Amino acid sequence: MNKQILKLSEIAQKPERYIIGLMSGTSLDGLDIVLCKVGEGRISVLHFITVEYRASLRKRISRIQSKQMVDLQEVTILNTELAHLYAEWVLEALQKWGVSKESIDLIASHGQTIYHHPNNSLTSTFQIVDGDHIAQKTGIITISDFRQKHIAAGGQGAPLAELMDERLFRHETKNRVLLNLGGIGNLTWLPSKDSHLQPIATDTGPANTLINAATQKYFDLPFDEAGTLANSGKAHSELVKYLLLEPFFRETIPKTTGQEEFNLELVENLMQSHSISLQPKDLIASLTELTVKSVVRILDTLTKDVEFELYISGGGIHNISILEGLIRDIPNSDIRPFEELGILPDAKEAVLMVFLANECLSGNPFKIAGTQTNLGKISFPG
């Protein structure tokens, strides 16, 4: 038997596993690296760090992300280059934490999404950052490319959070909403087990992606830190209304979207067609209000005025303007810190990768569009 396959079998039989999760979202903030101990139905976060992308790297990725026409050579190079960087950053993180790489059982890598195309006839998605290169450079078995199997099984490839949320965070008597505000917002509605209602996960629309794009263009800043720019401006209600008329918001849930649908060009075209002229700070305030309203619309559909606990994760938790808007518009929710669920809010999506890799190895399948399946592709070191 192949020695690496034998090793994988041995890892699968361990009562506890040490798994590194890697996550970089569409907002291109950087790479989240989390080290977790997994066992007995629990995931414990041991260490977490975010390695920021250099501005030059962020610009290179943005030139190939969510575009119909791109430089194929640059796509190919970044697929390898990012994998090498991820591997280096993992090894550096382990050294910083004082953890030997020999103690790590697996790396779980999401990759960098460069195109997502939800479509009833042929849903497609593409994440670069090759798992083989990560495995080879770190010497650690790597599981990656989780979204492809989700689509192959009949899903839309997003959001994947429901798979972990239902198994780890559903409560016997309390209704919960787990909201993640990354580049694109997504949430999982977890009615109490006593209700016998089915959980639902869906994207909500743009969360940080439009805000970040406007902040980068007009203020040469990577993002609106703490929502300061939004709070200094005034939202334009008509622009928000026109954006909420976009086709995505009229689709039934569950649904998924990306920067292919929501980008600054769309916003600027709408402003031009409706003769709207805004100061940059008012534009950012408007895009921030769009994030709030898109979340509230979904919640109004799902929760039907019942009481629920709302846990928020992702980069959006640091935007005070978004949080204030949610508190203002969702009076029947109990907004609670995500740490109460045992996971740092910034680390949640990286922990999701750990969860998916562990379930792949354990053979605990998910029901996706009526099919029982696991997610992920396995890469062995040489």
C-alpha positions in Angstrom: 0.0 0.0 0.0 1.1 3.6 -0.7 2.7 4.8 2.5 0.8 8.1 2.4 -2.5 6.3 2.0 -1.6 4.2 5.0 -0.7 7.3 7.0 -4.1 8.9 6.1 -5.8 5.7 7.3 -4.0 5.9 10.6 -4.9 9.6 11.0 -8.6 8.7 10.3 -8.5 6.3 13.2 -7.1 8.8 15.8 -9.4 9.9 18.5 -8.1 13.5 18.2 -6.6 15.3 15.2 -4.7 18.5 14.9 -5.8 20.3 11.7 -4.8 23.7 10.2 -7.5 25.6 8.4 -6.8 28.1 5.7 -9.3 30.7 4.5 -9.1 33.7 2.2 -12.3 35.3 1.1 -13.4 37.5 -1.7 -12.6 40.7 0.2 -8.9 39.8 -0.2 -7.9 40.9 3.3 -5.4 38.1 3.6 -5.0 34.5 4.7 -6.6 33.3 8.0 -4.7 30.5 9.6 -6.2 28.5 12.4 -4.9 25.5 14.3 -7.6 23.3 15.8 -7.8 20.2 17.9 -10.7 18.0 16.7 -12.2 15.1 18.6 -15.3 13.8 20.4 -17.6 16.0 18.4 -15.8 19.2 19.4 -13.5 21.7 17.7 -11.1 23.6 19.9 -9.2 26.6 18.5 -5.6 26.5 19.7 -4.0 29.3 17.7 -5.2 31.9 15.1 -3.5 34.4 12.9 -4.3 36.5 9.8 -1.5 37.2 7.3 -2.4 40.3 5.3 -1.9 40.3 1.6 0.5 42.8 0.4 -1.1 45.6 -1.6 0.6 44.6 -4.8 -0.6 41.0 -4.4 -4.1 42.2 -3.6 -4.1 44.2 -6.8 -2.9 41.2 -8.9 -5.6 38.9 -7.5 -8.3 41.6 -8.0 -7.4 41.8 -11.7 -8.4 38.2 -12.2 -11.2 37.9 -9.7 -14.8 37.9 -10.9 -13.8 39.1 -14.4 -15.0 37.5 -17.6 -11.8 38.3 -19.5 -8.4 37.7 -17.6 -4.8 37.0 -18.3 -4.6 33.2 -18.3 -0.9 33.2 -17.6 -1.4 35.3 -14.5 -4.2 32.9 -13.3 -1.8 30.0 -13.8 1.1 31.7 -12.0 -1.0 32.9 -9.1 -2.4 29.4 -8.6 1.1 28.2 -7.9 2.5 31.3 -6.3 -0.2 31.6 -3.7 0.1 28.0 -2.8 3.8 28.5 -2.1 3.0 31.6 0.0 0.3 29.7 1.9 2.8 26.9 2.7 5.4 29.4 3.8 3.0 31.3 6.0 1.8 28.0 7.6 5.3 27.0 8.4 6.1 30.4 9.8 2.9 30.3 11.9 3.8 26.9 13.4 7.3 28.2 14.3 5.7 31.3 15.9 3.4 29.1 17.9 6.1 26.7 18.9 4.3 23.8 17.2 6.2 21.1 15.2 4.9 20.4 11.8 5.2 16.7 12.6 2.3 17.1 15.1 -0.1 18.4 12.4 -2.3 15.8 10.9 -3.9 17.8 8.0 -4.1 21.1 6.3 -7.5 22.2 5.1 -7.4 24.9 2.4 -10.3 26.7 0.9 -8.2 28.4 -1.8 -8.9 31.8 -3.4 -12.1 32.2 -5.3 -11.7 33.9 -8.6 -15.0 33.2 -10.2 -18.4 31.9 -8.9 -21.2 31.3 -11.4 -24.5 30.0 -9.7 -26.8 28.9 -12.5 -29.7 26.5 -12.6 -28.5 24.6 -15.6 -24.7 24.5 -14.9 -23.4 26.0 -11.6 -19.7 26.5 -11.7 -17.0 27.9 -9.4 -13.2 28.2 -9.5 -10.8 28.4 -6.6 -7.1 28.7 -7.3 -4.2 27.8 -4.8 -3.2 24.2 -5.6 -3.3 21.7 -2.8 -0.5 19.6 -4.2 1.9 22.5 -3.8 0.9 23.2 -0.2 1.3 19.5 0.6 4.6 19.2 -1.1 6.2 22.4 0.5 4.9 21.7 4.0 5.1 17.9 4.0 1.6 17.8 5.4 -1.4 16.0 3.8 -3.7 18.7 2.4 -7.4 18.6 1.7 -8.7 21.4 -0.5 -11.2 22.4 -3.2 -14.3 21.8 -1.1 -16.8 23.7 -3.2 -16.4 21.6 -6.3 -17.9 18.5 -4.8 -20.8 20.5 -3.3 -21.6 21.6 -6.9 -21.0 18.1 -8.3 -23.5 16.8 -5.8 -26.2 19.3 -6.9 -25.5 22.2 -4.6 -24.5 25.8 -5.4 -21.0 25.7 -3.9 -22.0 28.3 -1.3 -22.6 28.9 1.5 -20.9 25.9 3.0 -21.3 27.2 6.6 -24.6 25.4 7.1 -22.9 22.0 7.1 -20.9 22.9 10.2 -23.5 25.3 11.8 -26.3 22.6 12.0 -24.0 19.9 13.4 -22.2 22.1 16.0 -24.4 25.0 16.9 -28.1 24.0 16.7 -29.8 24.4 20.1 -32.5 22.2 21.5 -34.9 25.1 22.5 -33.4 28.3 21.2 -33.6 29.7 17.6 -30.3 31.0 16.3 -29.1 32.9 13.3 -25.4 32.6 12.4 -24.4 35.6 10.2 -21.1 35.8 8.5 -20.1 39.2 7.0 -17.2 38.6 4.6 -16.9 40.0 1.1 -20.3 38.4 0.5 -22.7 38.0 3.5 -24.2 34.6 4.3 -26.3 33.3 7.1 -27.6 30.1 8.6 -31.1 30.0 10.1 -31.1 27.4 12.9 -34.6 26.9 14.3 -34.6 25.1 17.6 -34.5 21.3 17.4 -37.8 21.3 19.3 -39.5 23.2 16.5 -38.8 20.4 14.0 -38.2 23.0 11.3 -35.4 22.7 8.8 -32.3 24.9 8.9 -31.7 27.1 5.9 -28.5 28.7 4.7 -28.2 31.4 2.0 -26.1 34.3 0.9 -27.6 37.7 1.8 -25.8 39.8 -0.8 -22.7 42.1 -0.7 -21.3 42.6 2.8 -17.9 44.2 2.6 -17.0 43.8 -1.0 -18.7 47.0 -2.3 -17.6 49.0 0.7 -14.0 47.9 0.3 -14.0 48.6 -3.4 -15.3 52.2 -2.9 -12.9 52.8 0.0 -10.0 51.6 -2.1 -10.9 53.7 -5.1 -11.8 57.0 -3.4 -9.7 56.9 -0.2 -6.8 54.6 -1.2 -7.5 52.5 1.9 -8.1 48.7 2.0 -11.3 49.0 3.9 -13.5 51.3 6.0 -11.9 50.7 9.4 -14.6 50.5 12.1 -17.1 52.0 9.7 -15.7 55.5 10.3 -16.2 56.7 6.7 -19.8 55.4 6.6 -20.6 57.1 9.9 -19.2 60.4 8.6 -21.5 60.2 5.5 -25.3 60.0 4.9 -26.9 57.0 3.0 -28.7 57.9 -0.2 -32.0 56.1 0.2 -32.8 56.1 -3.6 -29.5 54.4 -4.5 -30.1 51.8 -1.8 -33.5 51.2 -3.2 -32.3 50.8 -6.8 -29.6 48.4 -5.7 -32.2 46.3 -3.8 -34.0 45.9 -7.1 -31.2 43.9 -8.6 -32.2 40.3 -9.7 -30.4 38.6 -6.9 -32.6 40.2 -4.3 -35.7 38.9 -6.1 -34.6 35.3 -6.2 -36.0 32.8 -3.7 -33.8 31.4 -1.0 -31.5 29.6 -0.7 -29.3 31.5 -3.2 -25.7 32.5 -3.7 -23.9 35.4 -5.4 -20.5 37.0 -5.8 -18.6 39.9 -7.1 -19.6 38.8 -10.6 -23.0 40.3 -9.8 -22.1 43.0 -7.2 -19.2 45.3 -8.1 -18.4 49.0 -8.2 -19.2 49.2 -11.9 -22.8 48.1 -11.2 -23.1 50.8 -8.6 -21.6 53.5 -10.8 -23.8 52.6 -13.7 -26.9 52.8 -11.5 -25.8 56.2 -10.3 -25.3 57.4 -13.8 -28.6 56.1 -15.1 -30.5 57.7 -12.3 -28.5 60.9 -12.2 -27.2 60.4 -8.7 -24.1 62.2 -7.7 -22.6 61.5 -4.2 -19.6 62.5 -2.2 -17.4 59.4 -1.6 -18.3 59.2 2.1 -22.0 59.3 1.3 -21.5 56.5 -1.3 -19.8 54.4 1.4 -22.6 55.1 3.8 -25.1 54.0 1.1 -23.2 50.7 0.4 -23.0 50.1 4.2 -26.8 50.6 4.4 -27.2 48.2 1.5 -25.4 45.5 3.5 -27.7 46.1 6.5 -30.9 46.1 4.5 -30.0 42.9 2.5 -29.4 41.0 5.8 -32.7 42.3 7.3 -34.7 41.3 4.2 -33.5 37.7 4.5 -34.2 37.6 8.2 -37.7 39.0 7.7 -38.4 36.1 5.4 -36.9 33.4 7.6 -37.6 34.3 11.1 -41.2 35.5 10.8 -41.1 37.7 13.9 -39.9 34.9 16.2 -37.2 35.6 18.8 -33.7 34.4 18.0 -30.1 34.7 19.0 -27.9 36.4 16.4 -24.2 35.5 16.3 -22.1 37.5 13.8 -18.7 36.5 12.4 -16.4 37.7 9.7 -14.6 41.0 9.0 -17.9 42.9 9.2 -18.0 42.5 12.9 -15.4 45.3 13.1 -17.6 47.8 11.2 -19.5 49.7 13.8 -21.8 51.3 11.2 -23.0 47.8 10.1 -23.6 46.6 13.7 -25.5 49.7 14.6 -27.7 49.3 11.5 -28.5 45.7 12.4 -29.3 46.6 16.0 -31.6 49.4 14.7 -33.4 47.2 12.2 -33.7 43.8 14.0 -35.4 44.6 17.3 -36.5 41.0 18.0 -32.9 39.6 17.9 -30.5 39.0 20.8 -27.1 39.9 19.3 -24.5 37.9 21.1 -20.7 37.6 20.8 -19.6 34.6 18.6 -17.0 33.6 21.2 -19.9 32.2 23.3 -20.1 29.4 20.7 -16.4 28.6 21.3 -14.9 30.1 18.1 -13.3 33.5 17.5 -15.5 35.4 15.0 -12.6 36.2 12.7 -11.6 32.5 12.6 -15.0 31.0 11.8 -14.6 30.3 8.1 -11.1 28.9 8.6 -12.5 26.6 11.3 -15.2 25.6 8.7 -12.4 24.3 6.5 -11.1 22.3 9.5 -14.5 20.9 10.0 -15.0 19.9 6.4 -11.6 18.2 6.2 -12.3 16.3 9.4 -15.7 15.1 8.2 -14.1 14.0 4.9 -11.6 11.9 6.7 -14.1 10.6 9.2 -16.5 9.6 6.5 -19.4 11.5 8.0 -21.4 12.5 4.8 -23.6 15.5 4.3 -26.9 15.4 2.5 -26.6 17.8 -0.5 -29.5 17.9 -2.9 -30.6 14.4 -1.8 -27.1 13.0 -2.2 -24.9 11.7 0.7 -21.4 12.9 0.1 -18.2 14.3 1.6 -16.3 17.3 0.3 -12.6 17.9 -0.5 -9.7 16.6 -2.6 -6.7 15.0 -1.0 -3.1 15.9 -1.8 -0.2 13.9 -0.5 3.4 15.1 0.0 5.9 13.5 -2.3 
